[in-house]
Amino acid sequence: MTPFTTVTGAAAPLMRPNTDTDVIIPIQRLTGTARDTLGRYAFEPLRYGADGAENPDFILNRPAFRSAPILIAGPNFGCGSSREGAVWALMGMGLRCVIAESFGDIFQGNCFQNGMLPVALPADAVERLARQAASGAPVTVDLASGTVTPPEGPPMPFTVAPLRREALLEGLDELGQTRKRSAEIAAWQERDRAARPWIWRETA
């Protein structure tokens, strides 16, 4: 997956709470739709009207935020049913980072597995950031330093579990992380083979 180091750009404030995965990508779009085309259907219920025309009031349809790499969201973003396609759809729009007070657990895990950074900040910090970003002024998210730099004021610190952070910085999914430690795994296997040979008995 694509490594995540630092992202700077517009941060679109979508502050509605409990935006679930069916709003992020409707379930019918996950059948017969290629992964690399899901971006056009992201937020479909909010992004388009019944006639298929763009909703001009939806934040990501506004000129300042059409190419925004960062989304600022309300609490419990990505709740609801488990679907990795929700992350694929957001990334298909060009988003690399979502900042919110809290996330649906499975959605948050899917973000890390696909190279998107979910940043959890306190509610007051998210609200302050959303107000400042509403003009389209750039925001910087730096995973290496663990900071979000708003348009005004000091950087806001955030934390990510060490293994998650390492995987994003290096662009590694779980398989890639395992392969990175193949020498350590092989050494352990050799030690264990010597200590417990019956466990390693070869079968025909």
TISEPA-845085 format. One record per atom (N, C-alpha, C): residue number from 1; residue in three letters; x, y, z. Coordinates in steps of 0.05 Angstrom, whole numbers. Each point is the difference from the previous one (the first is absolute). Layout:
- k, r, c1, c2, c3
- NUM, ALA, X, Y, Z
...
// end
This chain:
- k, r, c1, c2, c3
- 1, MET, 17, -24, 0
- 1, MET, -17, 24, 0
- 1, MET, 18, 25, 0
- 2, THR, -12, 23, -7
- 2, THR, 15, 25, -1
- 2, THR, 7, 9, 28
- 3, PRO, 26, 6, 6
- 3, PRO, 7, 9, 26
- 3, PRO, -14, 27, 7
- 4, PHE, -4, 4, 26
- 4, PHE, -11, 26, 9
- 4, PHE, 22, 13, 17
- 5, THR, 8, 23, -8
- 5, THR, 20, 15, 16
- 5, THR, -13, 27, 9
- 6, THR, -2, 19, -19
- 6, THR, -11, 26, 5
- 6, THR, -19, 7, -22
- 7, VAL, -23, 11, 7
- 7, VAL, -20, 9, -20
- 7, VAL, -8, 29, 7
- 8, THR, 1, 17, -20
- 8, THR, -9, 28, 4
- 8, THR, -20, 7, -22
- 9, GLY, -21, 13, 9
- 9, GLY, -21, 9, -20
- 9, GLY, -25, 8, 15
- 10, ALA, -20, 5, -17
- 10, ALA, -26, 7, 11
- 10, ALA, -11, -23, 17
- 11, ALA, -15, 7, 21
- 11, ALA, -12, -19, 18
- 11, ALA, -30, 5, 1
- 12, ALA, -16, -17, -13
- 12, ALA, -28, 5, -2
- 12, ALA, -15, -7, 25
- 13, PRO, -14, 19, 12
- 13, PRO, -15, -6, 25
- 13, PRO, -28, -12, -6
- 14, LEU, -3, -25, 8
- 14, LEU, -26, -14, -3
- 14, LEU, -7, -9, 29
- 15, MET, -13, 18, 14
- 15, MET, -2, -4, 29
- 15, MET, -25, -15, 10
- 16, ARG, -15, -12, -19
- 16, ARG, -23, -16, 9
- 16, ARG, 10, -24, 16
- 17, PRO, -14, -6, 23
- 17, PRO, 9, -24, 15
- 17, PRO, -10, -26, -12
- 18, ASN, 13, -22, 7
- 18, ASN, -9, -26, -7
- 18, ASN, -4, -5, -30
- 19, THR, 19, 10, -16
- 19, THR, 0, -5, -28
- 19, THR, 8, -29, -4
- 20, ASP, -19, -17, -9
- 20, ASP, 5, -28, -1
- 20, ASP, 11, -9, -27
- 21, THR, 9, -25, -2
- 21, THR, 13, -9, -24
- 21, THR, -19, -2, -24
- 22, ASP, -27, -1, 5
- 22, ASP, -18, -1, -22
- 22, ASP, -3, 28, -12
- 23, VAL, 5, 21, 15
- 23, VAL, 0, 26, -11
- 23, VAL, 27, 5, -15
- 24, ILE, 21, -11, 11
- 24, ILE, 26, 3, -13
- 24, ILE, 1, -14, -27
- 25, ILE, -11, -25, -1
- 25, ILE, -2, -14, -25
- 25, ILE, -24, -19, 1
- 26, PRO, -22, 6, -14
- 26, PRO, -24, -17, 1
- 26, PRO, 7, -29, -8
- 27, ILE, -13, -19, 13
- 27, ILE, 6, -28, -3
- 27, ILE, -3, -9, -29
- 28, GLN, -19, 11, -15
- 28, GLN, -4, -8, -27
- 28, GLN, 23, 7, -18
- 29, ARG, 16, 19, 8
- 29, ARG, 23, 8, -17
- 29, ARG, 24, -19, 4
- 30, LEU, -2, -18, 19
- 30, LEU, 22, -19, 5
- 30, LEU, -4, -26, -16
- 31, THR, -21, -1, -16
- 31, THR, -4, -24, -17
- 31, THR, 3, 9, -29
- 32, GLY, 20, -12, -13
- 32, GLY, 4, 6, -28
- 32, GLY, 14, 26, -5
- 33, THR, 11, 13, 20
- 33, THR, 14, 26, -4
- 33, THR, 29, -4, 6
- 34, ALA, 17, 7, -19
- 34, ALA, 29, -3, 3
- 34, ALA, 9, 17, 23
- 35, ARG, 19, -10, 15
- 35, ARG, 11, 14, 24
- 35, ARG, 10, 28, -8
- 36, ASP, 13, 3, -23
- 36, ASP, 12, 26, -7
- 36, ASP, -21, 20, -11
- 37, THR, -25, -8, -1
- 37, THR, -21, 19, -8
- 37, THR, -19, 7, 23
- 38, LEU, 5, -11, 24
- 38, LEU, -19, 5, 22
- 38, LEU, 0, 29, 8
- 39, GLY, 21, 15, -5
- 39, GLY, 1, 28, 8
- 39, GLY, -23, 17, -10
- 40, ARG, -10, -6, -24
- 40, ARG, -22, 16, -11
- 40, ARG, -26, -4, 16
- 41, TYR, -1, -22, 15
- 41, TYR, -24, -6, 16
- 41, TYR, 2, 6, 29
- 42, ALA, 23, 10, 9
- 42, ALA, 4, 7, 28
- 42, ALA, -20, 21, 9
- 43, PHE, -12, -4, 22
- 43, PHE, -20, 19, 11
- 43, PHE, -24, 4, -19
- 44, GLU, -6, -20, -16
- 44, GLU, -21, 4, -20
- 44, GLU, -26, 11, 10
- 45, PRO, -11, -9, 24
- 45, PRO, -25, 11, 9
- 45, PRO, 1, 30, 7
- 46, LEU, 24, 10, 7
- 46, LEU, 3, 28, 6
- 46, LEU, 10, 17, -23
- 47, ARG, 15, -13, -18
- 47, ARG, 15, 13, -21
- 47, ARG, -17, 6, -24
- 48, TYR, -21, -16, -5
- 48, TYR, -16, 3, -23
- 48, TYR, -30, 1, 7
- 49, GLY, -15, 14, -16
- 49, GLY, -29, 1, 3
- 49, GLY, -14, -24, -13
- 50, ALA, -26, -1, 3
- 50, ALA, -15, -23, -11
- 50, ALA, 3, -1, -31
- 51, ASP, 5, 23, -12
- 51, ASP, 3, 0, -30
- 51, ASP, 28, -6, -9
- 52, GLY, 18, -6, 20
- 52, GLY, 28, -6, -7
- 52, GLY, 18, 24, -2
- 53, ALA, -11, 24, 2
- 53, ALA, 16, 24, -1
- 53, ALA, 14, 5, 27
- 54, GLU, 23, 13, -1
- 54, GLU, 14, 6, 24
- 54, GLU, -16, 18, 19
- 55, ASN, 2, -5, 26
- 55, ASN, -12, 17, 20
- 55, ASN, 20, 23, 6
- 56, PRO, -6, 24, -8
- 56, PRO, 20, 22, 4
- 56, PRO, 6, 7, 29
- 57, ASP, -18, -9, 18
- 57, ASP, 4, 5, 28
- 57, ASP, 18, -20, 14
- 58, PHE, 6, -22, -13
- 58, PHE, 17, -20, 12
- 58, PHE, 29, 9, 0
- 59, ILE, 13, -1, 22
- 59, ILE, 26, 13, 4
- 59, ILE, 21, -9, -21
- 60, LEU, 0, -26, -7
- 60, LEU, 21, -9, -19
- 60, LEU, -7, 6, -29
- 61, ASN, -23, 12, -5
- 61, ASN, -6, 10, -27
- 61, ASN, 7, 29, -3
- 62, ARG, 8, 13, 21
- 62, ARG, 8, 29, -2
- 62, ARG, 28, 2, -11
- 63, PRO, 5, 20, -16
- 63, PRO, 26, 3, -14
- 63, PRO, 24, -2, 18
- 64, ALA, -1, 11, 24
- 64, ALA, 23, 1, 18
- 64, ALA, 7, -28, 11
- 65, PHE, -20, -19, -2
- 65, PHE, 5, -26, 13
- 65, PHE, -2, -24, -19
- 66, ARG, -2, 6, -26
- 66, ARG, -3, -22, -19
- 66, ARG, 24, -19, 0
- 67, SER, 23, 11, 5
- 67, SER, 24, -17, 0
- 67, SER, 13, -2, 28
- 68, ALA, -17, 4, 20
- 68, ALA, 11, 0, 27
- 68, ALA, 11, -27, 7
- 69, PRO, 24, -1, 12
- 69, PRO, 12, -25, 9
- 69, PRO, -8, -8, 28
- 70, ILE, -13, 19, 14
- 70, ILE, -6, -4, 29
- 70, ILE, -30, 5, 4
- 71, LEU, -13, -17, 16
- 71, LEU, -28, 3, 8
- 71, LEU, -1, 3, 30
- 72, ILE, -14, 21, 9
- 72, ILE, -5, 3, 28
- 72, ILE, -29, -8, 5
- 73, ALA, -4, -19, 18
- 73, ALA, -27, -13, 2
- 73, ALA, -11, 2, 28
- 74, GLY, -26, -4, 2
- 74, GLY, -13, -1, 26
- 74, GLY, 6, -26, 14
- 75, PRO, -8, -3, 26
- 75, PRO, 7, -24, 15
- 75, PRO, -12, -25, -11
- 76, ASN, 13, -22, 6
- 76, ASN, -9, -27, -8
- 76, ASN, -1, -3, -30
- 77, PHE, 20, 11, -14
- 77, PHE, 1, -1, -29
- 77, PHE, 7, -29, -8
- 78, GLY, -14, -10, -20
- 78, GLY, 5, -27, -10
- 78, GLY, -13, -22, 16
- 79, CYS, -21, 7, 15
- 79, CYS, -14, -20, 15
- 79, CYS, -17, -17, -18
- 80, GLY, -14, -19, 10
- 80, GLY, -18, -17, -16
- 80, GLY, 14, -25, -10
- 81, SER, -10, -10, -22
- 81, SER, 9, -26, -10
- 81, SER, 29, 0, -8
- 82, SER, 12, -24, 1
- 82, SER, 28, -3, -8
- 82, SER, 3, -1, -30
- 83, ARG, 14, 19, -12
- 83, ARG, 6, -2, -29
- 83, ARG, 25, 16, -6
- 84, GLU, 20, -14, -9
- 84, GLU, 25, 12, -7
- 84, GLU, -3, 20, -23
- 85, GLY, -21, -4, -16
- 85, GLY, -5, 18, -22
- 85, GLY, -5, 28, 8
- 86, ALA, -7, 5, 25
- 86, ALA, -4, 28, 9
- 86, ALA, 27, 15, -1
- 87, VAL, 21, -13, 8
- 87, VAL, 26, 12, -1
- 87, VAL, 9, 3, -29
- 88, TRP, -4, -21, -16
- 88, TRP, 7, 2, -28
- 88, TRP, -14, 23, -14
- 89, ALA, -25, 5, 7
- 89, ALA, -15, 22, -13
- 89, ALA, 11, 27, 8
- 90, LEU, 6, 3, 26
- 90, LEU, 12, 26, 9
- 90, LEU, 27, 5, -13
- 91, MET, 16, -21, -2
- 91, MET, 26, 4, -13
- 91, MET, -3, 5, -30
- 92, GLY, -21, -12, -11
- 92, GLY, -6, 5, -29
- 92, GLY, -6, 29, -5
- 93, MET, -10, 15, 20
- 93, MET, -5, 28, -2
- 93, MET, 25, 17, 4
- 94, GLY, 21, -13, 9
- 94, GLY, 25, 15, 5
- 94, GLY, 6, 5, 29
- 95, LEU, -17, -10, 18
- 95, LEU, 4, 4, 29
- 95, LEU, 21, -18, 10
- 96, ARG, 18, 10, 18
- 96, ARG, 21, -17, 12
- 96, ARG, -2, 0, 30
- 97, CYS, -16, 19, 11
- 97, CYS, -1, 2, 29
- 97, CYS, -29, 9, 9
- 98, VAL, -10, -13, 21
- 98, VAL, -25, 9, 12
- 98, VAL, 5, 7, 29
- 99, ILE, -9, 23, 8
- 99, ILE, 4, 10, 27
- 99, ILE, -28, 1, 13
- 100, ALA, -3, -13, 23
- 100, ALA, -25, 0, 14
- 100, ALA, 5, -5, 30
- 101, GLU, -21, 4, 16
- 101, GLU, 2, -6, 28
- 101, GLU, 1, -30, 5
- 102, SER, -14, -15, -17
- 102, SER, -1, -30, 3
- 102, SER, -8, -12, -26
- 103, PHE, 5, -26, -3
- 103, PHE, -5, -15, -24
- 103, PHE, -13, -27, 6
- 104, GLY, -15, -11, -19
- 104, GLY, -8, -28, 2
- 104, GLY, 25, -17, 0
- 105, ASP, 0, -20, 18
- 105, ASP, 25, -16, 4
- 105, ASP, 9, -14, -25
- 106, ILE, -18, -13, -15
- 106, ILE, 8, -14, -23
- 106, ILE, 9, 19, -22
- 107, PHE, -14, 22, -3
- 107, PHE, 8, 20, -20
- 107, PHE, 28, 10, 6
- 108, GLN, 6, 5, 25
- 108, GLN, 26, 10, 8
- 108, GLN, 22, -20, -7
- 109, GLY, -5, -26, 6
- 109, GLY, 19, -20, -8
- 109, GLY, 4, -2, -30
- 110, ASN, -22, 2, -15
- 110, ASN, 2, -1, -29
- 110, ASN, 17, 24, -11
- 111, CYS, -2, 23, 13
- 111, CYS, 16, 23, -8
- 111, CYS, 30, -7, 1
- 112, PHE, 9, -11, 22
- 112, PHE, 28, -7, 4
- 112, PHE, 9, -21, -21
- 113, GLN, -19, -18, -6
- 113, GLN, 7, -22, -19
- 113, GLN, 3, 10, -28
- 114, ASN, -10, 24, -6
- 114, ASN, 0, 9, -28
- 114, ASN, 15, 26, -4
- 115, GLY, 15, 10, 20
- 115, GLY, 17, 23, -4
- 115, GLY, -14, 27, 5
- 116, MET, -23, -1, 14
- 116, MET, -14, 25, 8
- 116, MET, 5, 4, 30
- 117, LEU, 5, 24, 8
- 117, LEU, 5, 6, 28
- 117, LEU, -25, 11, 14
- 118, PRO, -11, -15, 20
- 118, PRO, -21, 11, 16
- 118, PRO, 12, 14, 25
- 119, VAL, -5, 25, 3
- 119, VAL, 11, 15, 22
- 119, VAL, -23, 7, 20
- 120, ALA, 4, -9, 25
- 120, ALA, -20, 5, 21
- 120, ALA, 10, 24, 16
- 121, LEU, -16, 21, 2
- 121, LEU, 6, 23, 16
- 121, LEU, -24, 6, 19
- 122, PRO, 5, 14, 22
- 122, PRO, -22, 8, 17
- 122, PRO, -21, 16, -15
- 123, ALA, -25, -1, 10
- 123, ALA, -22, 13, -14
- 123, ALA, 5, 30, -4
- 124, ASP, 10, 14, 20
- 124, ASP, 4, 28, -3
- 124, ASP, 22, 7, -21
- 125, ALA, 20, -18, -2
- 125, ALA, 21, 5, -20
- 125, ALA, -11, -5, -28
- 126, VAL, -17, -20, -3
- 126, VAL, -12, -6, -26
- 126, VAL, -17, 24, -9
- 127, GLU, -16, 10, 19
- 127, GLU, -18, 22, -7
- 127, GLU, 16, 25, -7
- 128, ARG, 21, 6, 15
- 128, ARG, 17, 23, -6
- 128, ARG, 13, -3, -27
- 129, LEU, 10, -23, -6
- 129, LEU, 13, -6, -26
- 129, LEU, -20, 4, -22
- 130, ALA, -25, -10, 4
- 130, ALA, -20, 2, -21
- 130, ALA, -7, 29, -6
- 131, ARG, -2, 16, 20
- 131, ARG, -6, 29, -4
- 131, ARG, 22, 13, -16
- 132, GLN, 25, -6, 7
- 132, GLN, 22, 13, -14
- 132, GLN, 3, -10, -29
- 133, ALA, -7, -25, -4
- 133, ALA, 4, -12, -27
- 133, ALA, -23, 7, -19
- 134, ALA, -22, 11, 11
- 134, ALA, -24, 5, -17
- 134, ALA, 6, 19, -23
- 135, SER, 21, 16, 2
- 135, SER, 7, 19, -21
- 135, SER, 15, -13, -23
- 136, GLY, 10, -25, 5
- 136, GLY, 17, -14, -19
- 136, GLY, 29, 4, 6
- 137, ALA, 7, 13, 22
- 137, ALA, 28, 4, 7
- 137, ALA, 13, -27, 6
- 138, PRO, 25, -3, -8
- 138, PRO, 13, -27, 2
- 138, PRO, 5, -9, 29
- 139, VAL, -2, -26, 3
- 139, VAL, 6, -14, 25
- 139, VAL, 22, -20, -7
- 140, THR, 18, -4, 19
- 140, THR, 21, -20, -4
- 140, THR, -2, -22, 21
- 141, VAL, 0, -25, -9
- 141, VAL, 1, -23, 18
- 141, VAL, 26, -14, -4
- 142, ASP, 16, -2, 22
- 142, ASP, 27, -11, -1
- 142, ASP, 0, -25, 19
- 143, LEU, 1, -23, -13
- 143, LEU, 0, -25, 16
- 143, LEU, 26, -4, 15
- 144, ALA, 22, 8, -12
- 144, ALA, 26, -4, 13
- 144, ALA, 2, 15, 27
- 145, SER, -10, 25, 0
- 145, SER, 0, 16, 25
- 145, SER, -25, -4, 16
- 146, GLY, -21, -12, -11
- 146, GLY, -25, -4, 14
- 146, GLY, -14, 26, 6
- 147, THR, -2, 18, -21
- 147, THR, -12, 26, 4
- 147, THR, -19, 7, -23
- 148, VAL, -21, 14, 6
- 148, VAL, -17, 14, -20
- 148, VAL, 5, 30, 4
- 149, THR, 9, 13, -22
- 149, THR, 5, 29, 2
- 149, THR, -24, 14, -13
- 150, PRO, -15, 15, 16
- 150, PRO, -23, 14, -11
- 150, PRO, 8, 26, -14
- 151, PRO, -19, 13, -14
- 151, PRO, 6, 25, -12
- 151, PRO, 10, 21, 20
- 152, GLU, -10, -1, 24
- 152, GLU, 8, 19, 21
- 152, GLU, 6, -15, 26
- 153, GLY, 20, 9, 15
- 153, GLY, 5, -12, 26
- 153, GLY, 21, -22, -1
- 154, PRO, 6, -11, 23
- 154, PRO, 21, -20, 2
- 154, PRO, -9, -27, -11
- 155, PRO, 19, -18, -6
- 155, PRO, -7, -27, -9
- 155, PRO, -15, -15, 22
- 156, MET, -18, -17, -10
- 156, MET, -16, -17, 18
- 156, MET, 12, -28, 0
- 157, PRO, 9, -11, 23
- 157, PRO, 12, -26, 0
- 157, PRO, -21, -23, -1
- 158, PHE, 8, -22, -12
- 158, PHE, -17, -24, -1
- 158, PHE, 19, -24, 3
- 159, THR, -12, -22, 7
- 159, THR, 16, -25, 3
- 159, THR, -12, -22, -17
- 160, VAL, 18, -17, -9
- 160, VAL, -7, -24, -15
- 160, VAL, 16, -23, 11
- 161, ALA, -12, -23, 3
- 161, ALA, 14, -24, 11
- 161, ALA, 26, -4, -16
- 162, PRO, 22, -7, 13
- 162, PRO, 26, -1, -13
- 162, PRO, 0, -18, -25
- 163, LEU, -12, -23, 1
- 163, LEU, 0, -18, -24
- 163, LEU, -16, 12, -23
- 164, ARG, -22, 13, 7
- 164, ARG, -17, 13, -21
- 164, ARG, 16, 22, -12
- 165, ARG, 13, 16, 16
- 165, ARG, 16, 23, -10
- 165, ARG, 22, -10, -18
- 166, GLU, 15, -20, 8
- 166, GLU, 21, -11, -16
- 166, GLU, -10, -10, -27
- 167, ALA, -23, -14, 1
- 167, ALA, -11, -11, -25
- 167, ALA, -7, 22, -19
- 168, LEU, -13, 21, 9
- 168, LEU, -7, 22, -17
- 168, LEU, 24, 15, -11
- 169, LEU, 19, 6, 17
- 169, LEU, 24, 14, -9
- 169, LEU, 15, -16, -22
- 170, GLU, 0, -26, 3
- 170, GLU, 15, -17, -19
- 170, GLU, -18, -11, -23
- 171, GLY, -26, 4, 2
- 171, GLY, -17, -10, -21
- 171, GLY, -4, -30, 1
- 172, LEU, -2, -11, 24
- 172, LEU, -2, -29, 3
- 172, LEU, -27, -9, 11
- 173, ASP, -13, -19, -13
- 173, ASP, -23, -13, 12
- 173, ASP, 10, -22, 19
- 174, GLU, -19, -16, 11
- 174, GLU, 9, -20, 19
- 174, GLU, 19, -21, -12
- 175, LEU, -5, -7, -25
- 175, LEU, 17, -19, -14
- 175, LEU, 28, 12, -3
- 176, GLY, 1, 25, -8
- 176, GLY, 26, 14, -3
- 176, GLY, 15, 2, 26
- 177, GLN, -15, 5, 22
- 177, GLN, 13, 1, 26
- 177, GLN, 12, -27, 8
- 178, THR, -14, -21, -7
- 178, THR, 9, -27, 6
- 178, THR, 25, -6, -16
- 179, ARG, 0, 6, -26
- 179, ARG, 23, -6, -17
- 179, ARG, 25, 16, 10
- 180, LYS, -5, 24, 10
- 180, LYS, 22, 16, 10
- 180, LYS, 16, -14, 22
- 181, ARG, -14, -17, 15
- 181, ARG, 12, -14, 22
- 181, ARG, 5, -30, -6
- 182, SER, 3, -6, -25
- 182, SER, 4, -28, -8
- 182, SER, 25, -12, 12
- 183, ALA, 21, 15, 2
- 183, ALA, 25, -11, 12
- 183, ALA, -4, -6, 29
- 184, GLU, -14, 17, 15
- 184, GLU, -6, -5, 28
- 184, GLU, -17, -25, 3
- 185, ILE, -20, -2, -18
- 185, ILE, -18, -23, 1
- 185, ILE, 15, -26, -5
- 186, ALA, 17, 1, -21
- 186, ALA, 16, -24, -6
- 186, ALA, 18, -8, 23
- 187, ALA, 13, 20, 13
- 187, ALA, 17, -6, 23
- 187, ALA, -15, -13, 23
- 188, TRP, -24, 11, 5
- 188, TRP, -17, -12, 21
- 188, TRP, -7, -29, -7
- 189, GLN, -8, -4, -25
- 189, GLN, -7, -27, -8
- 189, GLN, 23, -20, 4
- 190, GLU, 24, 8, -6
- 190, GLU, 23, -17, 3
- 190, GLU, 5, -6, 30
- 191, ARG, -3, 20, 17
- 191, ARG, 3, -5, 29
- 191, ARG, -21, -18, 10
- 192, ASP, -25, 4, -9
- 192, ASP, -21, -16, 10
- 192, ASP, 1, -29, -11
- 193, ARG, 10, -3, -25
- 193, ARG, 4, -26, -12
- 193, ARG, 20, -17, 17
- 194, ALA, 21, 14, 10
- 194, ALA, 20, -14, 16
- 194, ALA, -11, -7, 28
- 195, ALA, -16, 18, 11
- 195, ALA, -11, -4, 27
- 195, ALA, -23, -20, 0
- 196, ARG, -16, 0, -20
- 196, ARG, -24, -17, -1
- 196, ARG, -2, -14, -27
- 197, PRO, 18, -18, -5
- 197, PRO, 0, -12, -27
- 197, PRO, -25, -15, -7
- 198, TRP, -14, -10, 20
- 198, TRP, -25, -15, -6
- 198, TRP, -22, 18, -12
- 199, ILE, 1, 25, 5
- 199, ILE, -19, 19, -11
- 199, ILE, 5, 3, -30
- 200, TRP, 25, -3, -8
- 200, TRP, 8, 5, -28
- 200, TRP, 3, -25, -16
- 201, ARG, -11, -22, 9
- 201, ARG, 4, -25, -14
- 201, ARG, -11, 2, -28
- 202, GLU, 16, -7, -19
- 202, GLU, -8, 2, -29
- 202, GLU, -21, -21, -5
- 203, THR, -20, 7, -16
- 203, THR, -21, -19, -9
- 203, THR, 4, -7, -29
- 204, ALA, -8, -24, -7
- 204, ALA, 3, -9, -28
- 204, ALA, -20, 15, -18
// end
